[in-house]
Amino acid sequence: MIVGAGDEPCVLLCVGARGRSTGSQWGAYTVDEAALRHGAGVERETTEPREAYSRFPPGRLTRYREGLLPP
């Protein structure tokens, strides 16, 4: 989840590698109060993706809908 902190436009550059990152040496899903306030955080730090995402429904593919993003 991305939460804006103002009224101006912004650009997001997202890069990740969690799909191939395993084990306790790569990092963790950490507890963050702001994320928890918005329903997107973990309540307990973990290095296990299944535990971190267990309360969320599985992801699914969807088509882009015209007008979904501003021009």
N, C-alpha and C positions, 0 to 999 in steps of 0.2 A: 504494500500500500504506500502511496506517495501522498503526502499532505502538504499543500501549499501554505506558506507563511506570510503571504502578502497578496496584493492585487495586481502586480505586474506579471507579464509573461515570463516564462523561464524555459530553459533547455535542459533536458535530462540526457545524460550519457550513461548507459547501464552496461556494465561488463561483469560477467560472473563466470565462475568455474566450479560451483558446488556440485554439479552433476558428476564430475570426475574427481572431486576432492573427498577423500575418505580418511578415517582414522583421527585420532585425537591431536595430531600435529598440525593439521591444516587450519584450525580455527574453531569457532563455536557460534551457536545461535545464542546471543547474550540477552539478558533481561534488560529491557529499555522501557522506562515509564511512559514516555510519549507514545511508543508503539502500542503499549498495553491500553492506553486511554482510547486509542482508535481501533482497538480490536485486532491488531496485527502482530502482537508480540508474543513471546514465550514467557510463561510464568516461572520457569526454572531453566537455568542455563543447561545446554546440552550440545553434544557434538553429533548427535544422531538426527538426520533429516526426518526419519519416520516419526520420531518423538516430537520434533519441532512443528511438523505440519499435521499432526494427528487430529487436531480439532477442526481442520479445514476440509471442505469437500475436495475430492480429486479434481485436478485441473482438466480442462477439456478444450478442444479446438473449437473455434467459432469463426465465422466469416466477418470481415469488416463490413460495417453498416455505414452507408453514406450519411454524413452529418455527425458521426460519432466523435470525430475530432474537429476542432475549429479550423477554418482555412488558414 
